[in-house]
Amino acid sequence: MKPLVEVLLATTEFFRGRGIPSARLDAELLIGHALGLDRVRVYLNFDRPMRDEELEPIRALVRRRGNREPLAWIVGKKEFYGRDFAVGPGVLVPRPDTETLIEALLPLLGDADPLFVADVGSGTGCIGLTLAMEKPGLRLFAIDKGEAPLAFTKQNVEALGLKERVAVLRGELLDAVPPSRPLDWIVSNPPYIPSGELAGLESEVRDHEPRLALDGGADGLEVYRRLVPAACTRARVGVAFEVGSGQAPAVAEMVAKAGLTPTIHKDLGGIERVVIGQKEPAAG
């Protein structure tokens, strides 16, 4: 029987050979996931002999990661804004950059009850559901057109105990919300990667994550051209969009042309990541 540390080192080297940048971390997380151990307990069990029946499920997970399947898909969850969200094939893995939208928008939402928000292209639901968790008066319409994203959104709604405040709807952009339903805010993280750049993405993204959620057309702005005018017309208070690098000025211009006052917010890397539009300028 091999000790756990030997399995960890061998897995790390295998991942490095497959070009995985976070080889050691991924090895620790996958082995811990298979054994039901957190990273600290993995270290505390370095000398633990590994039985054959324990090694087989580890090998299966290692093969998947070696094929560059996203780690979050394999372990079935990804942390976003301090909460775990169920993820898997068919949805984008939540990114830390998207937390910029949460941080920028939360102070603007106020404490109205009810506050009606639509999350267009919900995916895992991480944006809209996080806002709902942070604002008890918020009522959410989580909208997507894919079966897999809707299934994961529903799973996360259930896990977070939000069934009474969230409607999960299938449809194109805002079509699923009846025109008679007032919406205070509309938020979205649309596909924004230019089609010509998809081939250069990391294998985890290019070969696994859904193209529909990535491909923003020739310049990455195809969905914004349809969504921004519609959202700005429907929203009673404002809109918030995540954007790709270099796209904020163009999206802000769309927001301004639609009659809202845009502001741009940078992520932790200094990239202009979020465009917020309001019917009236924010106080101060």
N, C-alpha and C positions, 0 to 999 in steps of 0.2 A: 504493500500500500504506500502511495506517495503522500508526503505531508502537504498540507494546504499551500504552504509557501512555495513549494516546487511547482505545483499546478499554476499558481499565480504568476510566477516568473516565466514559465513556458508560455502561458497565455499572452502575457505582455509582449514577449518576443514575437509571437505569431502575429499579433496585431501590428506591431511595428513593421513587420515584413509586408503587411497588407496596406501600409501607408496611412494608418490611423494615427492622427497626431496625439490624441489623448489615450495612448495605448495602456499605460499603467492604470489610470483612473477607470477606464472602461473595463479592464480585467477585474479590478476590485469590485466594481458595481455589479458586473454580471455574475461573478462567483458568489458574491453576497446575496444577490437576488435568488440564485438557484438554491442556496443553503438557508435562506431566511435570516440572513445576518446583515446588520448595517456595517459600514466601513470600519468603524472602531472594533466591532466584534470580529471582523475578518482578521484584523491585525492581532487581536488577542488569541486567535485560534491558529496562528501560523504553524504550530507544531502538530496540529490535529491530523491524524491519519485519514486519508480519504478512501472510503469504500467504493468499490466498482459501481454500486447502484447510485452513488452520489455523483460519480464522474460522468456518467452517461448524459444526464440532463445538462450538465455544464458544457460538455462537448457540443450538444445541439445548439445551445445559445452562442457558443464561440463561433460555430460555423456560420450562423446567421450574421453575426457582427463582422466576421471576416469577409462576408459578401457585401459589406458596407450598408447593411440595413440599419436604419437609425436606431441608436441605443434606446431612445425613449419608446419606440415601437416594441422592442424586445421585452423591456421591463413593464411596458403597458401604462406608463405614466410619465408626466413631466411637471415639474414645479413651475408655477407662474404666480407672481405676486404673493408668494408665501403659501399657496395652496396647490395640492396635487390635482392634475387634470388627467383623466383617462385619454390615452392616445393609441393610435395603431394605424395599420394600412388604410389609406384613403383620406387621411387628414394631415395637414401641416403640423409639425411639432412647434408648439409655442416658443417664441424667441424672447430673450431678455429685452431686445430693442422695443418690442411691443409694449412693455411696461411703461415706456415713455408716454404713450397715449393715456394710460390710466393716470399717471402722475399729473399730466397736464390738464386732464378733464375733470378729475374729482373736485378740485376747488371751485369749479364753475357750475357744478350741478346743483348746489344748494341742498336744502332739506325738504323740498316740496313732497307732499304725499297726497295723491299719487304723482309720480314723475314717469312719463311714458318714453321709453327708449327703444329704438330698433337697432339691432346689430346685423348688418348686411354681410352675408358670407361668413356665417358664424364659425364654421370649422369645428373645433373642439368646444367652442363657446367661451373661450377664456376671457375675451374682452367683455362681452355683455354680462356674463355671470359674475366676473370680478366686480364690475360696477354694481351689480345687484347685491352682492355680498357686502359691499362697502356702504351702500345707501338703502336702508330698509324700506324707504318709500318708493323705490324704483320698481316699475313694472316693465318687463322686457319682452320684446318680440325678437326671437332668435331665428334668422332667416338663412337658408342655404338651398341650393338646388340639387345637391348630391345626397344619395342615400347614406353613404358612410359618414359624412360630416353630421348629418341630422341624427344618426344613431349615437355618435359620440357626444353630441350636444345633449341629447336626452339622458344619456348615462351620467353625464356630469351634473345636469340639473337634479337628478335623483340623488346623487352622492352628496350634493351641497344643500339638499333640503329646500329647493327653490320651486317645487312644482306649483305652488299656489301663486307664484308671481311671474312665471315665465311661460310664454306660449312659443312652441317650436313649430315653425312654419316652413313649408317647402315652396320655393318659387324663385323667380328671376328678379334680382334686385329688390325693389320695394313693392312689386306687384302683389305679393302675398298679403300685404296689410291693406284692408279695405280703405278707400279714400275717406270714408267717414270717420275713421279712427284718428284722432289727433296724436301727433308725435312731437314730443318736446325736443328730443335730441336724436340724431341719427349718427351712428358710428360704423366704421368699416376699415378693414385691412384688406383691400382688394389685391388681386394679382398685379404686380407692378414690375416684374423683371422683363426687359426687352427680349423678344423672341430670339434674337441673334446671340444673346448672352447665356441662354440656357445650357448650351453644350459645355460651357466652361465652368459650370457650377460643380461643387463637390459631389462625389458619387452618391452620398447619402441623399442629397436633394435631387440631383438630376435623374437618378435611376430608380428612385423609390417614391418620393413625395409626389402627390398628384399634380400633373402638368396644368390642369384646369385652375389650380390655386396659385400657380406661379407665373404663367405666361400672360404678360400684359400687352401683347401685341408689339408692333414694330418699335415703338418708342417707350413702351411700358405704361402708357397713359390711356389705353383704349377703354378700359372699364370706367376710369374717372370721367371721361367725356360723356358717358351716359349717366353715371351715378350722381356726379356732383350737382348738375342742374336739377335733377329730380329730388335729391335729398334737400337741397337748399330751399326748394319750393315747399316741400312737405314739412320740414322742421319748424316748429314754432319758436324755438330758442336758438338752436345751433347745430353744427355738424362737426365731426372729428374724423380725420382720415390718417392712417399711417401711409407713408410714401417711401419710395426708394431713394437712394443717394442721388442728389442733384435734381430731384423732381419737385421739391417743395415750391419753388417759385412758380412753376407752371400750374400746379394744383391751386396754389393761393390765388393766382390770377383767375382761374375758373370760378373759385369761390366768390371773389370780388365781383366778377361779371354777373354772377347770380344774385348779387345784392347784399351779401353778407360781408362783415368785416373780418378779414383773415389775420391770424397770428401763426407764427412758425415756431416750433419747439425742437430743440436739439436733444439727441440721445446722449448717453454717457460717453460715447466715442466722438462727440462733437458734430455728428452728422444731423442735418435737418431732417427729422424723422416724422414729425406730426404737423399737420395743418388743421387748425381749428377755425371755424367760421361762426360768427355770432350775428344775430339780428341787430344787436346794439353792442357797441364796444364794451369790453369788460371794465368795471369800475377801477379807476386808478391807472 
